[in-house]
């Protein structure tokens, strides 16, 4: 087991962090999805093709490297379809669809995976798909929908052009203003069968936990910095015992979450037998811990933290949206208990 990043992985982290700090600072995050940022993200750093196999033009990296990148995009609250494209890429590497994998690696394709929001209700007749997806993450920003559908040969994975005929997309009002969702109605939309539906739930849990780790880190960094400069009653608030103890608790949660995410990413790459327990643990612990850190980070900012002008509510909302994206933590706790035969 390896829980410490290699030198190359640390360099990847620093490159992504520096890029996002310059190209997508928090004031820009409020403006929403910017295709130009994505074009640079993929063109200069090649992040869209990170886990795409080399034979399709990607870097052929593993979940550990993807986790490093998602931690940084989470910390930056990057708007848009990067997470859901990563989800879709995880699925596509299992069915090895050349057309979509090549498009993703080249940065031409942003894909939305229906899996986190549920793919039940779609029916495929061999050439077209029908049904409604109530919530599709980044459904208005992505160009291709990858979703499971029931057909005569069982449940298969299909690809649908979201700009094509038979597709109706309706933007939804969401808690998290930095990443939208859409209701997608498919009425005879042309679809291409990619293959049998792969079992990727554990890998999606790991990827999401990596983003949550980044949200936690950025929220804690922000409140620590604030506690060093905010003066109340003639003292920096960081000198008060109540604040210091809360910050220490938040740091402890972050340290535990980092170990869990590093272990889960390692298991995904090196020890598939350990992945189900590691993935369930990641969402059972990291999801709730992320929300608690974001919540306390907002509270410790005091009155300013409740204003629309402050960024604290952006971290709070991303943390809550992520916490329930793959199902609430209690589902993962129950699954972990079952896996451990408790």
TINU-316310 format. One record per residue: y negated, z negated, x negated of N, C-alpha, C in turn; residue number from 1. Coordinates in steps of 0.001 Angstrom, whole numbers. Each point is the difference from the previous one (the first is absolute). Layout:
! residues N
ROSE      n_py      n_pz      n_px     ca_py     ca_pz     ca_px      c_py      c_pz      c_px     i
ROSE         Y         Z         X         Y         Z         X         Y         Z         X   NUM
...
This chain:
! residues 342
ROSE      n_py      n_pz      n_px     ca_py     ca_pz     ca_px      c_py      c_pz      c_px     i
ROSE      1194         0      -844     -1194         0       844     -1242         0      -878     1
ROSE      -986       816       366     -1234        92      -764     -1182      -183       930     2
ROSE      -744     -1088      -189     -1120      -317       873     -1350       250      -659     3
ROSE        18       417     -1271     -1245       246      -729      -186      1503      -153     4
ROSE     -1196       473       264      -276      1431      -103        78       461     -1447     5
ROSE       521      1207      -188        45       591     -1322     -1400       441      -414     6
ROSE      -142       398     -1246     -1302       444      -484      -474      1232       768     7
ROSE       912       926       269      -370      1199       750      -418      -337      1426     8
ROSE       688      -935       627      -347      -408      1361     -1348      -713        36     9
ROSE      -297      -780     -1024     -1307      -640       -86     -1109      1038      -168    10
ROSE       275      1036      -787      -984      1065      -175      -223       759      1304    11
ROSE      1082       216       747      -124       633      1316      -871      -853       910    12
ROSE       247     -1293        10      -794      -907       833     -1478        58      -367    13
ROSE      -310       -24     -1279     -1398        14      -419      -674      1328       333    14
ROSE       746      1097      -121      -581      1311       320      -328       104      1482    15
ROSE       920      -445       860      -234        53      1443     -1127      -946       392    16
ROSE       -22     -1181      -585     -1040      -982       318     -1373       523      -383    17
ROSE      -111       594     -1179     -1292       525      -444      -447      1158       880    18
ROSE       936       863       383      -358      1129       854      -509      -479      1350    19
ROSE       716      -908       638      -384      -460      1328     -1304      -794       -38    20
ROSE      -232      -728     -1068     -1252      -745      -123     -1188       952       -14    21
ROSE       173      1166      -621     -1095       968       -86       -65       911      1216    22
ROSE      1158       446       493        23      1022      1045        17      -561      1409    23
ROSE       528     -1222       154       109      -557      1355      -324     -1485         7    24
ROSE     -1251      -358      -348      -402     -1409        74       -74      -455      1451    25
ROSE       -83     -1290       220        24      -523      1363     -1101       563       908    26
ROSE     -1231       202      -484      -992       616       902       446      1370       516    27
ROSE       705       756      -831       481      1316       412      1196      -124       941    28
ROSE       786     -1064      -163      1161      -223       864      -425       -43      1464    29
ROSE     -1165      -563       258      -487      -102      1376      -236      1370       645    30
ROSE      -138      1034      -816      -231      1342       529      1287       665       469    31
ROSE      1151      -587      -355      1266       548       448       613       988      -978    32
ROSE       991       723       487       771       932      -809      -866      1122      -559    33
ROSE        91       196     -1319      -752      1048      -673       986       945      -690    34
ROSE       193      1217       517       946       942      -619      -308       290     -1467    35
ROSE     -1276       -74      -392      -350       277     -1387       545     -1062      -939    36
ROSE        -5     -1253       448       586     -1065      -813      1484       245      -171    37
ROSE       656       433      1076      1434       276       -80       285      1186      -918    38
ROSE      -855      1009        60       186      1158      -864       -92      -413     -1467    39
ROSE      -939      -858      -317      -135      -476     -1379      1145      -940      -372    40
ROSE       390      -842       954      1099      -939      -246      1271       733      -384    41
ROSE       236      1116       696      1193       779      -261      -186       966     -1172    42
ROSE     -1205       561      -119      -237       964     -1060      -126      -630     -1369    43
ROSE      -752     -1100       -96      -241      -627     -1297      1120      -937      -421    44
ROSE       599      -688       969      1031      -977      -329      1401       421       454    45
ROSE        80       959       888      1304       464       470       781     -1027       784    46
ROSE      -704      -869       721       684     -1119       654       846       435      1190    47
ROSE      -379      1093       657       777       423      1164      1424       390      -398    48
ROSE       154       488     -1222      1323       419      -446       700     -1016      -879    49
ROSE      -452     -1240        46       533     -1009      -915      1507      -159       112    50
ROSE       527      -137      1229      1440      -221       152       734      1278       413    51
ROSE      -719      1125        42       650      1288       271       811       395     -1233    52
ROSE      1244       409       168       817       403     -1159      -668      1103      -813    53
ROSE       261         4     -1287      -632       965      -894       324      1434       383    54
ROSE      1173       243       557       391      1366       367      -888       573      1103    55
ROSE      -732      -867       710      -911       451      1055     -1459      -137      -416    56
ROSE      -232      -217     -1273     -1363       -58      -506      -594     -1385       -95    57
ROSE       797     -1035       263      -500     -1367       -48       246      -669     -1338    58
ROSE      -320     -1283       -62       168      -764     -1240      1381      -626      -116    59
ROSE       730       -63      1106      1341      -563       -40        26     -1497      -278    60
ROSE     -1063      -700       345       -63     -1449      -236       779      -737      1086    61
ROSE        95     -1321      -159       769      -806       931      -868      -868       886    62
ROSE       649      -876       754      -716      -894       898      -869      -989      -765    63
ROSE       388      -328     -1214      -807      -935      -783     -1382       581      -271    64
ROSE       -39      1275      -388     -1288       655      -252      -780       171      1301    65
ROSE       702       355      1070      -694       133      1288      -596     -1339       424    66
ROSE       733     -1084      -245      -511     -1327       350     -1268      -328      -785    67
ROSE       -48       398     -1261     -1198      -221      -822     -1200       713       620    68
ROSE       203      1248       414     -1098       787       582      -423      -566      1350    69
ROSE       966      -339       844      -336      -519      1331      -701     -1352       -87    70
ROSE       308      -774     -1018      -723     -1257      -177     -1487       276      -222    71
ROSE      -301      1032      -771     -1404       321      -286      -689       642      1202    72
ROSE       690       889       719      -626       586      1190      -201     -1062      1075    73
ROSE       902      -995        51      -179     -1104       934     -1192      -855      -370    74
ROSE      -142      -292     -1283     -1134      -811      -459     -1322       692       289    75
ROSE        -6      1331       -82     -1225       760       256      -191       301      1482    76
ROSE       964      -385       855       -25       320      1432      -202      1495       219    77
ROSE       697       810      -794      -164      1447        67       258       501      1417    78
ROSE      -980       665       626       218       549      1341       871      1256       -70    79
ROSE       540       380      1146       690      1273        60      1510       -89      -108    80
ROSE       644      1149      -189      1452        90       168       830      -206     -1257    81
ROSE      -520      -688     -1014       789      -133     -1224      1284      -799       244    82
ROSE      -101     -1114       712      1192      -827       231      1033       750       825    83
ROSE      -420       631      1095       968       674       848       576      1243      -680    84
ROSE      -779       640      -879       553      1108      -786      1044      -519      -973    85
ROSE      -249     -1176      -575      1003      -615      -873      1260      -315       789    86
ROSE      -165      -525      1219      1151      -257       871       788      1292       236    87
ROSE      -716      1057       351       653      1278       283       703       536     -1248    88
ROSE      -615      -186     -1149       609       474     -1244      1300      -740      -287    89
ROSE        20     -1289       281      1239      -765      -159      1111       622       836    90
ROSE      -333       373      1243       997       626       874       404      1376      -515    91
ROSE      -984       775      -441       277      1374      -421       795        58     -1297    92
ROSE      -128     -1001      -849       824       -16     -1206      1468      -244       329    93
ROSE       264      -518      1205      1380      -204       434       606      1270       590    94
ROSE      -814       804       656       523      1244       590      -294      1209      -904    95
ROSE      -822      -206     -1022      -306      1011     -1006      -497      1315       603    96
ROSE     -1089      -112       760      -592      1199       568      -984       595     -1004    97
ROSE       333      1169      -518      -783       609     -1073     -1422       331       438    98
ROSE      -136       581      1185     -1322       456       461      -987     -1158        96    99
ROSE       394     -1069       653      -920     -1123       182      -202      -781     -1287   100
ROSE      1059      -211      -769      -138      -748     -1249      -915       733      -969   101
ROSE       133      1309       -64      -879       776      -878     -1448       -75       473   102
ROSE      -200        98      1307     -1352      -102       543      -631     -1354      -252   103
ROSE       779     -1057       130      -517     -1347      -265      -332      -156     -1474   104
ROSE       887       474      -867      -230      -120     -1441     -1256       736      -429   105
ROSE      -285      1127       656     -1193       779      -339     -1256      -522       688   106
ROSE       150      -994       869     -1153      -561       695      -441       805      1197   107
ROSE       796      1003       408      -373       840      1141       394      -615      1339   108
ROSE       958      -895       -22       563      -537      1238      -219     -1505        72   109
ROSE      -608      -444      1094       -24     -1422       344       920      -161      1206   110
ROSE       982      -863      -131      1012      -134      1047       -80     -1369       646   111
ROSE       366       -52      1266        79     -1268       731      1455      -227       375   112
ROSE       493     -1183      -279      1364      -354       368       -31      -858      1250   113
ROSE       764       399      1005        -6      -728      1266       838     -1262       -59   114
ROSE       765      -180     -1055       948     -1111       -81      -623     -1378       234   115
ROSE     -1098      -363      -688      -539     -1350       204      -433      -272      1439   116
ROSE      -468      1035       690      -443      -185      1382      1127       243      1003   117
ROSE      1173       380      -533      1140       245       877       127      1464       355   118
ROSE      1216       534      -115       211      1404       289       800       217      1272   119
ROSE       235     -1051       761       802       119      1211      -720       863      1022   120
ROSE       768       777       740      -582       771      1082      -192      1461      -313   121
ROSE       143       415     -1265      -130      1405      -338      1344       693       189   122
ROSE       -39      1174       579      1214       787       228      -159      1362      -648   123
ROSE      1041       446      -696       -36      1269      -707      1084       912       545   124
ROSE      -390      1251       292       968       924       596       435      1106      -951   125
ROSE      -317      -164     -1273       383      1002      -980     -1176       745      -585   126
ROSE     -1067       158       778     -1175       715      -506     -1318      -681       355   127
ROSE        30      -861      1018     -1225      -668       438       303     -1457       300   128
ROSE     -1066      -782        30       161     -1436       231      -935      -427      1123   129
ROSE       463      -965       797      -778      -528      1115        35     -1520       -35   130
ROSE     -1079      -596       470       -74     -1451        67     -1365      -486      -417   131
ROSE      -170     -1301        72     -1292      -610      -322       186     -1128      -999   132
ROSE      -858        -5      -992       -68     -1097      -964     -1280      -768       290   133
ROSE       151     -1251       420     -1160      -770       444      -961      -316     -1130   134
ROSE       517      -206     -1206      -848      -361     -1130       536       656     -1262   135
ROSE      -781       854      -583       357       635     -1265     -1083      -327     -1016   136
ROSE       386      -660     -1058      -945      -401     -1034      -639      1237      -631   137
ROSE     -1334        20       -42      -775      1126      -551       362      1314       682   138
ROSE       335       -88      1271       412      1187       731     -1083      1054       161   139
ROSE     -1277      -399       -82     -1086       964       127      -326       656     -1340   140
ROSE       405      -618     -1094      -353       502     -1333      1092       865      -609   141
ROSE      1250      -279       340      1119       714      -607       150      1393       597   142
ROSE       640       879      -757       223      1355       472      1407       258       482   143
ROSE       943      -838      -437      1408       176       359       562     -1323       482   144
ROSE       757        51      1073       687     -1176       518      1468        79      -391   145
ROSE       492     -1064      -608      1422      -127      -305       536     -1121       882   146
ROSE       989       324       845       447      -979       989      1474       187       326   147
ROSE       661     -1079       394      1379       123       483         7       488      1446   148
ROSE       984       814       335       111       529      1360      1474       122       364   149
ROSE       278      -208      1269      1377        85       496       316      1453       352   150
ROSE      1077       488      -552       436      1359       301      1486        30       280   151
ROSE       530      1199       189      1416       120       287       873      -482     -1127   152
ROSE      -508        42     -1234       763      -428     -1167      -289     -1450      -387   153
ROSE      -649      -740       892      -343     -1385      -288     -1467      -125      -349   154
ROSE      -363     -1093      -632     -1390      -230      -386      -273       713     -1320   155
ROSE      -995       873        19      -359       754     -1199     -1469      -248      -323   156
ROSE      -373       390     -1198     -1397       -80      -417      -609      1382       167   157
ROSE     -1151        59       665      -658      1283       243     -1411       -21      -568   158
ROSE      -506      1177      -254     -1380       167      -465      -769       839      1017   159
ROSE     -1178      -473       378      -828       669      1003     -1395       210      -572   160
ROSE      -524      1209       161     -1379       290      -390      -931      -621      1041   161
ROSE      -772      -989      -411      -857      -705       952     -1174       837       490   162
ROSE      -249      1123      -657     -1058       897       458       564      1170       790   163
ROSE      1312       -25       249       653      1111       664         9      -133      1507   164
ROSE       609       966       685        65       -30      1472       902     -1107       499   165
ROSE      -286      -463      1207       821     -1027       617      -263     -1403      -499   166
ROSE     -1047      -177      -793      -321     -1310      -573     -1352      -468       534   167
ROSE       -26     -1201       555     -1253      -610       443      -165     -1329      -704   168
ROSE     -1107      -139      -717      -273     -1249      -730     -1213      -696       617   169
ROSE       155     -1281       248     -1083      -790       565      -280     -1185      -914   170
ROSE     -1198       -99      -566      -293     -1135      -865         4     -1311       781   171
ROSE       489     -1056      -628        78     -1307       629     -1050      -926      -603   172
ROSE      -450      -939       816      -890     -1044      -510       870     -1054      -667   173
ROSE      -192      -209     -1280       882      -871      -770      -740     -1214      -539   174
ROSE       774     -1019      -331      -569     -1202      -602      -579       311     -1377   175
ROSE       745       752      -783      -408       314     -1362      -865      1259        -6   176
ROSE     -1300      -123      -255      -868      1180        42       170       913     -1210   177
ROSE       725      -452     -1024       147       799     -1213      1184       953        69   178
ROSE       854      -160      1008      1152       899        97       379       159      1458   179
ROSE      -158      1215       503       182       234      1417      1435       244       412   180
ROSE       194        96      1293      1274       357       598      -270       996      1127   181
ROSE      1051       676       411      -150       987      1063      1222       -23       912   182
ROSE      -245       330      1256      1082       264       941       330      1477      -108   183
ROSE      1259       315      -237       409      1388      -207       972       401      1107   184
ROSE      -387      1006       754       853       527      1073       517      1378      -417   185
ROSE      1302       158        69       644      1247      -402       653       626      1222   186
ROSE      -466      1172       357       512       693      1186       491      1387      -426   187
ROSE      1236        36      -464       547      1255      -490      -601       439     -1315   188
ROSE      -420      -953      -826      -596       329     -1290      1069       538      -947   189
ROSE      -259      1126      -661       972       523      -969       295     -1039     -1079   190
ROSE      1272      -160      -307       403     -1006      -967      1119       540      -882   191
ROSE        10      -451     -1214      1032       402      -948       891     -1197      -322   192
ROSE      1293       164       136       930     -1081      -314       129      -122     -1513   193
ROSE      -214     -1218      -492        68      -252     -1440      1369      -502      -436   194
ROSE       691      -649       916      1302      -554      -330       255     -1258       789   195
ROSE      1139      -640      -224       293     -1260       685     -1050     -1054      -326   196
ROSE      -265      -857       960     -1005     -1056      -208       460      -944     -1110   197
ROSE      -782      -121     -1079       400      -886     -1100      -324     -1456       301   198
ROSE       704      -890      -644      -247     -1437       148     -1001      -420     -1076   199
ROSE     -1252      -104       366     -1064      -269      -979      -801     -1247       335   200
ROSE       423      -739      1023      -791     -1151       439      -293      -993     -1100   201
ROSE       978      -268      -865      -210      -976     -1076     -1060       479      -979   202
ROSE        22      1265      -327      -977       541      -941     -1412        -8       586   203
ROSE       -91       242      1301     -1313       -73       643      -529     -1431       -34   204
ROSE       881      -967       191      -414     -1406       -76      -547      -337     -1380   205
ROSE       637       516     -1041      -455      -246     -1370     -1360       642      -232   206
ROSE      -147      1246       450     -1276       700      -188     -1137      -725       707   207
ROSE       238      -437      1222     -1033      -712       744      -331     -1330      -661   208
ROSE      1014      -710      -492      -236     -1280      -674      -865       185     -1244   209
ROSE       171      1132      -682      -829       268     -1176     -1467       142       396   210
ROSE      -266       702      1107     -1381       103       470      -530     -1386       373   211
ROSE       800      -785       680      -432     -1342       400      -311      -867     -1214   212
ROSE       765       163     -1067      -281      -741     -1228     -1383       343      -533   213
ROSE      -364      1281        62     -1328       404      -451     -1106      -572       862   214
ROSE       206       -31      1307      -984      -592       905      -196     -1473      -333   215
ROSE      1097      -703      -244       -72     -1419      -356      -809      -204     -1269   216
ROSE       325       777     -1014      -677      -166     -1292     -1496       241       110   217
ROSE      -374      1078       695     -1422       311       117      -740     -1052       815   218
ROSE       635      -510      1057      -636     -1025       819      -204     -1283      -807   219
ROSE      1014      -387      -769      -123     -1212      -813     -1053       178     -1089   220
ROSE       -17      1152      -653     -1014       253     -1030     -1406      -102       576   221
ROSE      -172       518      1226     -1324        -4       618      -476     -1413       301   222
ROSE       875      -838       530      -447     -1346       367      -153      -892     -1233   223
ROSE       805       221     -1030      -189      -755     -1241     -1355       324      -611   224
ROSE      -346      1291       -14     -1295       397      -539     -1140      -609       824   225
ROSE       159       -28      1323     -1033      -557       869      -137     -1502      -215   226
ROSE      1132      -683      -186       -35     -1458      -186      -699      -402     -1294   227
ROSE      -120       929      -924      -654      -294     -1279     -1511       166        63   228
ROSE      -502       652      1058     -1443       260        68      -663      -611      1232   229
ROSE       774      -316      1030      -576      -548      1229      -282     -1485      -178   230
ROSE     -1234      -383       257      -423     -1397      -160      -216      -618      1371   231
ROSE       577     -1177       215      -204      -763      1231      -208     -1460      -361   232
ROSE     -1050      -585       517      -335     -1399      -295      -143      -235     -1501   233
ROSE      -572       977      -681      -299      -165     -1413      1171       218      -934   234
ROSE      1149       458       514      1172       216      -852       653      1332       356   235
ROSE       633       606     -1006       798      1191       285      1165      -406       896   236
ROSE       279       796      1033      1040      -407       945      1366       -69      -665   237
ROSE       186       739     -1097      1268       -56      -708       269     -1346      -646   238
ROSE     -1017      -846       -92       191     -1323      -611       485     -1031      1019   239
ROSE       -32       339      1291       455      -943      1019      1526       -13        72   240
ROSE       544     -1195       146      1449      -149       -19       677       815      1103   241
ROSE      -580       -22      1197       606       729      1108       107      1493      -262   242
ROSE     -1013       552      -679        18      1424      -325       976       270     -1136   243
ROSE       -26      -852     -1024       887       201     -1147      1464       -40       419   244
ROSE       347      -952       845      1393      -106       439       427      1220       811   245
ROSE      -896       484       840       321      1189       805       196      1221      -896   246
ROSE      -867       156      -985       140      1131      -926      1304      -102      -790   247
ROSE       367     -1217      -378      1257      -179      -730      1191       374       873   248
ROSE       -41      -378      1267      1069       379       927        87      1520       141   249
ROSE     -1147       648       100       -23      1456       125       566       658     -1252   250
ROSE      -344      -550     -1155       519       552     -1259      1518      -163       -70   251
ROSE       499     -1148       450      1441      -210        10       722      1028       868   252
ROSE      -564       300      1153       598      1012       886        -6      1371      -675   253
ROSE     -1088       305      -702       -88      1283      -689      1063       115     -1091   254
ROSE       185     -1056      -769       994        23     -1075      1402       190       559   255
ROSE       322      -699      1060      1316       159       621       173      1412       553   256
ROSE     -1028       513       643        70      1344       575       205      1049     -1087   257
ROSE      -677      -159     -1122       148       973     -1081      1429        25      -521   258
ROSE       598     -1168      -173      1386       -52      -472       943       659      1000   259
ROSE      -227      -249      1276       861       566      1047      -119      1520        28   260
ROSE     -1228       515       -92      -205      1452        42       589       658     -1244   261
ROSE      -218      -586     -1168       553       581     -1230      1527        37        83   262
ROSE       597     -1060       500      1460       -46       131       494      1048       992   263
ROSE      -670       111      1131       426       959      1016      -118      1437      -513   264
ROSE     -1084       315      -714      -158      1345      -550      1066       281     -1051   265
ROSE       295      -997      -825      1069       160      -994      1340       240       678   266
ROSE       282      -750      1053      1261       160       719       111      1401       594   267
ROSE     -1103       519       518        18      1344       586       375      1048     -1034   268
ROSE      -415      -208     -1239       282       973     -1064      1315      -246      -714   269
ROSE       345     -1270      -205      1097      -321      -907      1196      -686       644   270
ROSE      -182      -646      1134      1096      -782       580        -1       137      1520   271
ROSE       476      1128       515       -24       240      1452       717     -1069       814   272
ROSE      1006      -635      -579       730     -1039       729      -878     -1208       306   273
ROSE     -1008      -241      -831      -896     -1136       201     -1213       353       849   274
ROSE      -183      1288       270     -1214       441       688      -148      -548      1411   275
ROSE      1027       -20       851      -217      -499      1371      -571     -1411        38   276
ROSE       569      -917      -804      -534     -1367       -19     -1403       -40      -589   277
ROSE      -225       774     -1070     -1312        -3      -651     -1077       559       926   278
ROSE       333      1065       738      -972       607       911      -301      -922      1169   279
ROSE      1034      -636       555      -218      -928      1107      -850     -1184      -449   280
ROSE       265      -505     -1204      -799     -1103      -539     -1446       432      -200   281
ROSE      -193      1225      -481     -1359       487      -257      -840       -25      1269   282
ROSE       544       507      1108      -779        12      1232       -29     -1362       685   283
ROSE      1058      -801      -169         6     -1333       609     -1064      -887      -636   284
ROSE      -210       144     -1317      -951      -875      -691     -1359       662      -214   285
ROSE        -3      1193      -585     -1258       613      -447      -910       333      1174   286
ROSE       575       489      1104      -831       356      1144      -823     -1163       506   287
ROSE       662     -1139       202      -722     -1177       496      -942      -570     -1052   288
ROSE       459       -32     -1255      -837      -549     -1068     -1267       830      -173   289
ROSE       117      1317       121     -1168       874      -122     -1028      -328      1076   290
ROSE       469      -152      1231      -934      -307      1075      -648     -1370      -213   291
ROSE       775      -986      -443      -561     -1339      -199     -1059        -1     -1101   292
ROSE       249       735     -1070      -983        73     -1084     -1262       717       485   293
ROSE       169      1105       725     -1164       725       521      -777      -858       994   294
ROSE       722      -754       829      -663      -882       974      -800     -1081      -706   295
ROSE       616      -667      -977      -690     -1087      -698     -1149       527      -851   296
ROSE       165      1197      -522     -1081       631      -768     -1217       217       899   297
ROSE       235       399      1247     -1097       168       946      -632     -1347       345   298
ROSE       833      -997       264      -514     -1312       398      -822      -654     -1110   299
ROSE       459       139     -1238      -694      -642     -1113     -1339       669      -316   300
ROSE      -212      1191       515     -1313       616      -159     -1034      -636       929   301
ROSE       465      -839       935      -931      -642       916      -552       977      1013   302
ROSE     -1234      -243       428      -598       808      1054      -126      1465      -365   303
ROSE      -277       295     -1286      -179      1398      -401      1294       791       179   304
ROSE      1142      -693       -80      1286       681       122       263       559      1381   305
ROSE      -711      -492       994       214       444      1380      -884      1179       389   306
ROSE      -851       441      -896      -933      1058       355       626      1374      -225   307
ROSE      -451       987       760       485      1370      -167      -399       556     -1359   308
ROSE     -1108      -510      -540      -490       534     -1273       868      -404     -1182   309
ROSE       757     -1088       135       833      -468     -1115      1358       675        43   310
ROSE       607       148     -1191      1291       698       -93      1190      -880       353   311
ROSE      -223     -1306       205      1129      -906       225       829       414      1212   312
ROSE      -667       474      1060       757       350      1205       862      1238      -208   313
ROSE      -367       844      -975       808      1182      -281      1355      -398      -595   314
ROSE        -9      -978      -907      1257      -493      -568       823      -718      1068   315
ROSE      -662      -775       828       678      -733      1069       722       965       940   316
ROSE      -673      1061       384       584       934       961      1109       841      -633   317
ROSE      -169       407     -1253      1074       740      -664      1227      -898      -144   318
ROSE      -215     -1268      -338      1127      -918      -166       758      -203      1303   319
ROSE      -716      -155      1101       662      -197      1290       721      1273       447   320
ROSE      -629      1149      -175       638      1262       386      1272       237      -815   321
ROSE       -61      -292     -1294      1185       172      -849      1099      -994       344   322
ROSE      -395     -1202       403       991     -1042       280       974       419      1091   323
ROSE      -480       760       978       843       373      1140       436      1462       -44   324
ROSE      -345       728     -1050       295      1431       -50      1501       266        24   325
ROSE       761      -783      -746      1455       156       -25       689     -1035       875   326
ROSE      -750      -575       930       538     -1058       848      -467     -1345      -523   327
ROSE      -181      -981       886      -499     -1310      -421       955      -684      -966   328
ROSE      -508      -938      -809       840      -663     -1009      1259      -647       557   329
ROSE       -35      -472      1249      1174      -678       539      1214       928        59   330
ROSE      -235      1295       193      1100       967        18       658        71     -1372   331
ROSE      -795        13     -1035       525        93     -1356       645     -1311      -436   332
ROSE      -541     -1124       487       654     -1282      -299      1390       -55       628   333
ROSE       105       472      1236      1295         5       678       970       931      -725   334
ROSE      -494      1154      -430       871       934      -731       436      -595     -1319   335
ROSE      -913      -657      -707       354      -624     -1278      1050     -1092       206   336
ROSE      -184      -801      1052       976     -1057       289      1379       610       293   337
ROSE        30      1108       735      1276       652       304       649       550     -1264   338
ROSE      -802       590      -883       533       551     -1241       567     -1094      -903   339
ROSE      -625     -1177        54       454     -1130      -813      1069      -844       720   340
ROSE       329       435      1232      1020      -679       817      -381     -1470       256   341
ROSE     -1273      -185       337      -492     -1347       301        34      -270      1489   342
